[in-house]
């Protein structure tokens, strides 16, 4: 029996959209690397990368922290998603 990777979630269209939005915001801050962005903002690098790629669910606390970094509201983040 194959060992299940517990760090990744099955791909879900909504999770992927959230990840794409995270990436869009990161690129607006002129970071070409998710790892560098996470490092500079004291975020868990592996988790942030997986979240951005839509492969890991995030807690609201994590989302709020990222929104604070970008200085945007929850409403603005989800607008258009």
C-alpha positions in Angstrom: 0.0 0.0 0.0 1.4 3.4 -1.0 2.2 5.8 1.8 -0.1 8.9 1.9 1.6 12.3 1.9 -0.2 14.1 4.8 1.2 17.6 3.9 -0.7 17.9 0.6 -4.4 17.9 0.0 -6.2 16.7 -3.1 -6.4 19.5 -5.6 -9.6 21.5 -5.3 -10.5 24.3 -7.7 -11.2 26.7 -4.9 -7.9 26.0 -3.2 -6.1 26.5 -6.5 -7.8 29.9 -7.0 -6.7 31.0 -3.6 -3.2 29.9 -4.3 -3.2 31.8 -7.6 -4.4 34.9 -5.8 -1.5 34.5 -3.3 1.0 34.3 -6.1 -0.5 37.3 -7.8 -0.1 39.4 -4.7 3.5 38.1 -4.2 4.4 39.0 -7.8 3.0 42.6 -7.2 5.5 42.9 -4.4 8.2 42.0 -7.0 9.1 38.6 -5.5 9.9 36.0 -8.1 10.2 33.3 -5.5 7.6 32.1 -3.0 10.5 30.9 -0.8 12.1 34.3 -0.7 8.8 36.0 0.1 8.1 33.6 2.9 11.6 33.9 4.3 11.5 37.8 4.2 8.1 37.8 6.0 8.8 35.1 8.5 6.3 32.6 7.1 6.9 28.8 7.0 8.5 28.5 3.5 7.4 25.0 2.6 3.8 25.6 3.8 3.6 28.9 2.0 4.8 27.4 -1.2 2.3 24.5 -1.0 -0.5 27.0 -0.2 0.4 29.1 -3.1 0.4 26.1 -5.4 -3.1 25.1 -4.1 -1.7 21.9 -2.5 -2.2 22.8 1.1 -5.2 24.2 3.0 -4.5 27.2 5.1 -5.9 28.4 8.3 -7.7 31.7 8.6 -4.9 32.9 10.9 -2.4 32.2 8.2 -4.5 34.0 5.6 -5.0 37.0 7.9 -1.2 37.2 8.4 -0.6 37.2 4.7 -3.3 39.8 4.1 -1.7 42.0 6.7 1.6 41.7 4.9 -0.1 42.9 1.7 -2.3 45.4 3.6 -5.5 44.2 2.0 -8.8 43.2 3.5 -10.4 39.8 3.4 -13.1 41.2 1.0 -10.5 42.6 -1.4 -8.7 39.3 -1.4 -11.7 37.3 -2.4 -13.1 39.9 -4.8 -13.3 38.3 -8.2 -12.7 34.8 -7.0 
